[in-house]
Amino acid sequence: MAEILALVEARLVSALGEPEARADVTFLGTDRIQVLRFLDGDIVRYATLGMSGAPMADPTSPLADPVKGPRAELVLSVRGGLADTDQVLRPLAVLAASPQVEGVIVAPGASLDVGEPLWPRAPFTSVLVAESGGLVEDLELDEPMDPVRFLPLLPMTPNEAAWKRVRGAQELQERWLTHGTDLRDPLRTSVPLD
């Protein structure tokens, strides 16, 4: 696991630069999750480190495969200086620990909800998991291990999350695109959904 996480951190550093800060979060019965903070101009990026140490297992499977299965880390990008977004560290770690704690497989198109604002006064309690391969390229591992995917998280308002449950992730993303929604704005309001 340590070797994989070293490779994952190296991939994050090569794509985003040296982390400006890092925080360790542990939950009873889970491996440690780190959240790294990167600055890119006025954009702050938060990336998890630790989620990919073990593959995510199908919760219906009686035995978890210790080698094969999807692996991922989460990346959240927001505009800095508009809100106290550094308070997102614990919610991000909760999301990153969800495969170990709840047996979920985090994949593009999924909604993840922390049940509270992502940071103080945030209009978001959940995120949409987007496709990997953009900001940070997937990290290939030796066979038979699956590659590590760096999945962007797109904050959703409660109305957007409800609309996504009915209409699907693709339609919500198209709605954001049509309306020119700044998904990095930590204080944005819901996109028009009528």
Backbone bond lengths (Angstrom), bond angles and torsions (degrees), N, CA, C in turn:
res aa  C-N    CA-C-N  psi(-1)  N-CA   C-N-CA  omega(-1)  CA-C   N-CA-C  phi
1 M - - - 1.445 - - 1.528 111.13 -
2 A 1.351 117.08 -42.69 1.461 120.28 -178.19 1.521 111.18 -61.73
3 E 1.342 116.57 -37.30 1.473 120.04 179.65 1.520 110.24 -64.99
4 I 1.329 116.86 -42.60 1.463 120.62 179.56 1.522 110.08 -63.32
5 L 1.323 117.47 -44.98 1.457 120.49 -178.21 1.522 111.61 -66.08
6 A 1.330 117.98 -32.41 1.468 120.62 175.71 1.529 109.80 -64.64
7 L 1.338 116.95 -41.32 1.469 120.81 177.59 1.531 110.73 -66.06
8 V 1.320 116.14 -40.00 1.463 120.86 179.42 1.523 110.23 -63.38
9 E 1.331 116.70 -45.61 1.467 119.50 179.53 1.527 110.40 -62.97
10 A 1.327 117.31 -40.57 1.467 120.47 178.46 1.530 110.52 -61.52
11 R 1.335 117.77 -39.44 1.465 120.79 178.33 1.528 110.42 -64.98
12 L 1.339 117.06 -43.15 1.467 120.54 178.08 1.525 111.40 -61.40
13 V 1.333 116.95 -43.90 1.463 121.03 -179.42 1.524 110.60 -65.43
14 S 1.333 117.52 -39.81 1.468 119.43 -179.49 1.533 111.05 -67.19
15 A 1.332 117.28 -30.64 1.466 120.67 -178.81 1.524 112.79 -87.67
16 L 1.338 117.34 -35.70 1.465 120.73 -170.36 1.525 114.40 -116.46
17 G 1.338 117.94 -7.35 1.458 121.20 -175.79 1.520 110.94 91.17
18 E 1.316 115.57 -178.33 1.464 120.18 -179.80 1.530 110.09 -69.06
19 P 1.322 117.88 138.04 1.468 119.06 177.52 1.524 110.90 -67.19
20 E 1.320 115.02 140.36 1.451 120.67 179.27 1.535 110.54 -81.00
21 A 1.314 116.38 -27.43 1.460 121.44 -179.85 1.523 108.29 -158.23
22 R 1.333 115.11 162.59 1.464 120.36 176.06 1.528 108.40 -148.67
23 A 1.308 114.75 150.69 1.464 120.65 178.19 1.519 108.29 -134.55
24 D 1.325 115.79 141.67 1.463 122.22 176.58 1.520 108.68 -101.52
25 V 1.326 115.98 134.46 1.456 120.95 176.09 1.525 107.25 -131.08
26 T 1.312 116.56 130.74 1.461 119.89 176.62 1.520 108.97 -125.87
27 F 1.319 114.14 146.43 1.452 122.02 176.32 1.519 106.63 -123.31
28 L 1.300 116.87 146.04 1.453 122.03 -178.60 1.524 110.51 -53.73
29 G 1.316 116.83 125.29 1.459 121.35 175.98 1.520 114.81 83.06
30 T 1.346 117.83 8.90 1.465 120.25 179.39 1.523 110.20 -126.10
31 D 1.318 115.51 162.27 1.454 120.84 174.23 1.525 108.79 -73.22
32 R 1.320 115.94 156.84 1.467 121.85 -179.98 1.530 110.26 -64.72
33 I 1.314 115.47 138.81 1.460 122.61 174.44 1.532 107.01 -114.70
34 Q 1.308 116.46 130.84 1.462 120.58 172.67 1.524 107.95 -105.94
35 V 1.321 115.38 149.61 1.459 120.92 171.45 1.523 106.43 -121.20
36 L 1.325 116.06 120.39 1.454 122.24 -179.42 1.521 109.01 -98.24
37 R 1.328 116.22 143.18 1.470 121.64 -179.50 1.525 108.38 -115.36
38 F 1.330 115.50 125.52 1.459 122.05 179.90 1.524 108.86 -120.25
39 L 1.333 116.92 144.56 1.456 121.51 175.21 1.518 109.20 -109.61
40 D 1.330 115.43 135.81 1.461 121.99 177.46 1.526 106.65 -138.65
41 G 1.338 116.60 85.10 1.460 120.32 -174.01 1.517 109.44 65.65
42 D 1.337 116.46 -123.96 1.465 119.17 178.47 1.525 112.58 -92.04
43 I 1.330 117.04 5.62 1.469 121.39 178.51 1.526 109.89 -98.31
44 V 1.322 115.43 131.21 1.461 121.81 174.10 1.523 106.88 -105.54
45 R 1.320 115.58 129.73 1.467 120.47 178.91 1.529 108.71 -116.08
46 Y 1.321 114.92 133.06 1.455 121.84 176.77 1.523 107.14 -114.43
47 A 1.330 117.29 128.33 1.464 121.13 179.72 1.516 109.29 -128.75
48 T 1.327 115.95 136.20 1.456 119.81 176.96 1.522 109.33 -81.23
49 L 1.321 115.45 154.73 1.458 122.65 175.75 1.521 106.88 -142.83
50 G 1.317 116.57 114.14 1.461 121.58 -179.01 1.507 112.77 138.14
51 M 1.306 116.68 -27.78 1.465 121.54 -179.40 1.535 110.88 -62.86
52 S 1.336 116.95 -34.46 1.465 121.12 -174.88 1.521 113.39 -85.44
53 G 1.323 118.10 1.06 1.457 120.30 -179.25 1.516 113.36 -61.98
54 A 1.309 116.55 -27.29 1.469 121.97 177.06 1.524 107.97 -134.14
55 P 1.319 117.32 149.11 1.469 118.58 178.65 1.526 111.28 -69.53
56 M 1.328 115.17 150.30 1.466 120.07 174.81 1.523 107.54 -75.85
57 A 1.313 116.11 138.64 1.461 120.74 -175.85 1.519 111.10 -110.67
58 D 1.308 115.60 145.55 1.459 122.26 175.08 1.525 108.07 -64.31
59 P 1.337 117.80 121.07 1.456 119.51 -177.17 1.530 113.87 -63.44
60 T 1.341 117.85 -17.69 1.469 119.77 179.35 1.523 112.16 -87.78
61 S 1.331 116.73 -9.06 1.459 120.45 -179.16 1.529 109.86 -80.03
62 P 1.351 117.35 134.67 1.464 118.78 -178.83 1.529 113.31 -69.01
63 L 1.344 117.47 -27.22 1.462 121.58 179.49 1.523 109.76 -128.45
64 A 1.321 116.09 133.31 1.462 120.55 177.18 1.519 108.99 -85.94
65 D 1.323 116.52 131.64 1.465 121.79 176.94 1.521 107.76 -76.70
66 P 1.348 119.10 123.84 1.459 120.67 -177.32 1.530 113.91 -75.93
67 V 1.344 117.55 -7.50 1.465 120.67 -175.67 1.525 112.10 -118.94
68 K 1.339 116.61 -51.46 1.464 120.55 -175.13 1.519 111.45 -91.02
69 G 1.311 114.32 149.06 1.457 120.54 179.03 1.515 110.13 134.50
70 P 1.338 117.48 161.27 1.460 120.72 -177.41 1.526 111.89 -65.96
71 R 1.334 114.59 144.55 1.474 122.19 176.63 1.516 107.88 -128.66
72 A 1.318 116.25 144.74 1.467 119.07 -178.29 1.519 111.17 -155.36
73 E 1.320 114.46 160.59 1.462 124.27 166.09 1.528 106.12 -130.52
74 L 1.315 116.60 158.83 1.465 122.39 -175.36 1.524 110.77 -109.65
75 V 1.333 116.58 141.43 1.467 121.55 179.68 1.530 108.42 -131.03
76 L 1.322 116.04 127.11 1.460 122.64 178.14 1.523 108.12 -120.50
77 S 1.335 117.38 129.84 1.466 122.55 178.84 1.526 109.63 -119.23
78 V 1.341 116.16 127.91 1.465 121.43 178.59 1.527 109.92 -139.54
79 R 1.331 115.59 158.63 1.463 120.10 174.92 1.525 108.50 -74.63
80 G 1.319 115.22 131.17 1.455 120.25 -178.75 1.514 112.35 -80.13
81 G 1.335 115.92 158.49 1.451 122.03 173.21 1.510 116.32 81.86
82 L 1.327 118.65 -4.18 1.467 120.89 -178.52 1.522 112.72 -98.47
83 A 1.326 116.52 -21.91 1.471 121.70 -178.91 1.524 107.55 -155.85
84 D 1.313 115.98 166.71 1.470 121.09 179.81 1.526 109.38 -82.78
85 T 1.340 115.47 66.79 1.460 120.19 -174.12 1.525 113.20 -71.78
86 D 1.337 118.62 -13.75 1.464 118.88 177.30 1.531 111.63 -64.59
87 Q 1.327 117.13 -15.19 1.463 120.21 176.09 1.525 112.18 -73.28
88 V 1.336 117.72 -1.59 1.460 121.87 179.60 1.531 111.53 -79.24
89 L 1.323 118.16 -6.71 1.464 120.63 -174.39 1.531 112.09 -57.94
90 R 1.311 116.98 -49.44 1.473 119.17 -179.13 1.532 112.00 -66.83
91 P 1.359 119.67 -47.65 1.465 118.27 176.12 1.534 113.40 -56.84
92 L 1.332 117.03 -37.87 1.473 119.21 177.86 1.525 110.86 -64.76
93 A 1.323 115.57 -42.45 1.470 118.81 178.60 1.530 110.60 -64.16
94 V 1.326 117.61 -37.15 1.471 120.97 176.71 1.536 109.81 -59.94
95 L 1.336 116.01 -45.58 1.468 119.74 179.39 1.524 110.82 -63.83
96 A 1.334 116.54 -40.45 1.466 120.26 -179.21 1.530 111.76 -68.56
97 A 1.322 117.16 -28.02 1.470 120.66 179.40 1.524 112.09 -84.84
98 S 1.341 118.19 -11.03 1.467 120.56 -174.71 1.532 114.06 -58.06
99 P 1.345 121.05 -33.45 1.466 117.33 176.05 1.537 112.62 -63.21
100 Q 1.344 117.04 -37.18 1.464 120.23 178.74 1.524 111.74 -74.59
101 V 1.332 116.04 -41.16 1.465 120.81 -173.61 1.527 111.94 -79.58
102 E 1.343 115.64 -46.35 1.456 119.82 -172.77 1.517 113.75 -107.49
103 G 1.330 117.66 -6.33 1.459 120.32 179.71 1.518 113.38 71.09
104 V 1.347 117.62 27.05 1.458 119.75 178.36 1.525 110.24 -91.47
105 I 1.313 115.47 153.57 1.459 120.91 172.71 1.524 106.85 -104.85
106 V 1.324 115.78 117.12 1.464 121.54 -179.15 1.529 107.68 -84.89
107 A 1.331 115.90 120.34 1.465 121.36 -175.87 1.523 109.60 -142.17
108 P 1.338 117.91 159.05 1.461 120.32 177.57 1.530 111.69 -54.17
109 G 1.338 114.96 139.50 1.455 120.91 -178.93 1.509 113.58 94.37
110 A 1.340 117.04 -13.97 1.464 120.75 -178.86 1.524 110.92 -78.35
111 S 1.315 115.34 152.87 1.467 122.19 171.54 1.521 107.17 -105.61
112 L 1.319 115.62 136.76 1.458 121.35 175.68 1.516 107.35 -124.03
113 D 1.326 117.10 130.44 1.462 121.52 -175.93 1.520 109.44 -123.66
114 V 1.344 116.52 132.02 1.460 119.82 177.91 1.526 111.88 -98.41
115 G 1.341 117.62 -6.43 1.452 121.02 175.11 1.522 115.18 77.54
116 E 1.301 117.29 5.23 1.466 122.72 177.60 1.523 107.42 -152.70
117 P 1.339 118.21 163.58 1.466 118.87 179.56 1.529 111.52 -56.38
118 L 1.318 115.70 142.24 1.471 120.22 -179.30 1.524 111.66 -63.86
119 W 1.327 117.67 -29.22 1.462 124.61 173.71 1.523 106.12 -151.21
120 P 1.349 118.50 167.66 1.470 119.67 -176.44 1.531 112.24 -54.14
121 R 1.330 115.46 130.75 1.463 124.46 179.38 1.527 113.76 62.60
122 A 1.305 117.40 17.74 1.472 120.04 176.52 1.521 109.29 -71.85
123 P 1.338 117.42 139.98 1.461 120.03 176.56 1.531 112.15 -82.77
124 F 1.329 117.53 13.31 1.470 122.20 -175.49 1.522 110.94 -123.70
125 T 1.329 115.92 136.57 1.467 120.97 170.65 1.518 110.67 -120.07
126 S 1.326 116.45 -5.98 1.464 119.80 -178.31 1.519 110.34 -139.71
127 V 1.327 114.37 168.09 1.461 121.28 179.46 1.521 109.10 -134.19
128 L 1.322 114.46 153.98 1.456 121.77 171.06 1.515 106.94 -100.76
129 V 1.315 117.23 131.19 1.455 121.60 178.33 1.531 107.93 -84.39
130 A 1.334 116.29 122.48 1.466 121.63 -177.73 1.539 110.07 -97.80
131 E 1.314 115.56 175.03 1.467 122.15 -179.79 1.522 110.91 -70.18
132 S 1.322 116.10 145.39 1.464 121.34 177.76 1.524 110.14 -84.04
133 G 1.333 115.13 176.18 1.455 120.78 173.03 1.506 114.82 97.80
134 G 1.312 119.36 -2.54 1.459 120.98 -178.73 1.517 111.85 -90.55
135 L 1.321 116.08 -81.51 1.455 122.44 -176.08 1.530 112.21 -66.47
136 V 1.323 116.37 -46.95 1.468 121.95 179.37 1.529 107.23 -123.70
137 E 1.323 115.84 121.62 1.473 120.01 -178.78 1.523 110.98 -66.68
138 D 1.330 115.84 148.86 1.462 121.05 175.49 1.527 109.18 -56.74
139 L 1.316 115.92 148.13 1.458 121.98 179.50 1.522 109.16 -105.77
140 E 1.315 116.90 112.16 1.464 121.25 178.04 1.523 109.32 -72.93
141 L 1.332 116.65 136.37 1.458 122.80 176.30 1.525 108.52 -114.84
142 D 1.324 116.10 165.28 1.463 120.49 178.88 1.519 110.20 -61.30
143 E 1.331 115.85 143.16 1.465 121.51 175.22 1.514 108.89 -58.69
144 P 1.298 120.19 144.65 1.465 128.53 6.43 1.530 113.14 -94.82
145 M 1.343 117.63 16.66 1.468 120.41 -177.17 1.528 110.98 -72.55
146 D 1.325 115.64 142.48 1.463 121.78 174.35 1.526 109.30 -72.24
147 P 1.332 117.71 156.25 1.466 119.59 176.09 1.529 111.34 -68.64
148 V 1.326 115.36 157.94 1.466 121.09 173.37 1.525 107.12 -87.06
149 R 1.319 116.35 125.92 1.461 121.90 178.74 1.535 108.50 -104.57
150 F 1.322 115.44 136.83 1.462 121.64 178.87 1.519 106.92 -101.40
151 L 1.319 115.53 101.90 1.462 121.85 -170.39 1.528 111.82 -93.97
152 P 1.338 117.50 117.84 1.465 119.92 175.75 1.525 110.77 -68.04
153 L 1.321 115.60 143.60 1.463 121.59 176.55 1.520 108.65 -109.88
154 L 1.328 116.66 130.89 1.462 122.79 -179.53 1.525 108.00 -113.59
155 P 1.341 117.99 110.59 1.468 119.95 -178.33 1.530 111.89 -59.55
156 M 1.337 115.38 139.50 1.472 121.97 179.33 1.524 109.61 -122.73
157 T 1.334 115.43 139.72 1.460 119.84 170.37 1.537 107.88 -73.85
158 P 1.329 118.25 162.49 1.470 119.28 177.68 1.534 112.74 -56.25
159 N 1.349 117.58 -38.74 1.473 119.92 178.65 1.526 111.09 -64.82
160 E 1.334 116.45 -41.40 1.468 119.77 178.40 1.526 110.82 -65.09
161 A 1.323 116.80 -39.86 1.469 120.19 179.55 1.527 110.49 -63.71
162 A 1.335 116.79 -41.80 1.470 120.57 178.49 1.522 110.26 -65.48
163 W 1.322 117.21 -41.98 1.469 121.59 179.40 1.530 110.22 -64.34
164 K 1.333 115.90 -40.02 1.475 120.66 178.98 1.531 111.06 -62.67
165 R 1.343 117.10 -38.50 1.470 119.99 179.80 1.527 110.92 -61.13
166 V 1.331 116.41 -34.21 1.464 121.14 -178.21 1.529 111.50 -85.32
167 R 1.333 116.54 -45.74 1.462 121.12 -171.35 1.524 114.67 -98.81
168 G 1.333 117.71 -20.36 1.461 120.17 178.96 1.522 113.17 101.43
169 A 1.320 114.64 158.71 1.463 122.09 -177.06 1.524 111.91 -63.38
170 Q 1.314 117.16 -41.73 1.459 120.76 -177.08 1.531 111.44 -60.69
171 E 1.319 116.87 -44.39 1.464 119.98 -179.39 1.527 111.58 -66.48
172 L 1.338 116.95 -36.25 1.461 119.02 177.53 1.524 110.10 -66.16
173 Q 1.318 117.31 -43.74 1.456 120.08 179.25 1.536 110.94 -63.03
174 E 1.323 117.00 -39.00 1.466 120.10 176.90 1.528 110.72 -64.29
175 R 1.324 117.02 -38.42 1.462 121.94 178.86 1.535 109.12 -63.28
176 W 1.331 117.12 -45.17 1.465 120.84 177.53 1.525 110.38 -58.77
177 L 1.324 116.33 -44.98 1.463 121.54 -178.30 1.527 111.01 -64.37
178 T 1.320 116.44 -45.93 1.469 121.59 -179.69 1.525 111.78 -57.91
179 H 1.333 116.58 -38.72 1.465 120.89 -176.29 1.528 112.65 -93.70
180 G 1.345 117.44 4.92 1.462 120.22 179.03 1.517 113.07 61.10
181 T 1.315 117.06 37.09 1.464 122.30 -176.93 1.525 110.85 -66.34
182 D 1.330 116.65 129.67 1.459 121.79 175.88 1.527 107.74 -85.80
183 L 1.320 116.46 95.09 1.461 121.29 -175.52 1.521 112.61 -70.53
184 R 1.327 117.84 -8.23 1.461 121.09 178.08 1.528 112.15 -93.59
185 D 1.325 116.93 -5.22 1.465 121.24 -179.99 1.529 108.45 -75.77
186 P 1.347 118.02 113.65 1.465 119.79 -176.11 1.522 113.95 -71.87
187 L 1.342 117.29 -7.31 1.461 120.92 -178.21 1.521 112.54 -119.16
188 R 1.329 117.71 10.15 1.467 119.74 -173.79 1.526 111.45 -63.80
189 T 1.311 114.50 157.84 1.460 120.38 176.60 1.529 108.70 -96.85
190 S 1.298 115.90 172.90 1.456 121.41 -179.03 1.525 110.85 -64.47
191 V 1.322 114.98 143.80 1.462 120.32 174.75 1.538 108.12 -67.64
192 P 1.345 119.66 147.74 1.470 119.59 175.92 1.533 110.81 -58.34
193 L 1.327 116.32 130.10 1.472 120.56 -174.08 1.518 113.15 -118.48
194 D 1.337 118.51 14.39 1.466 119.73 -179.03 1.519 110.65 -89.24
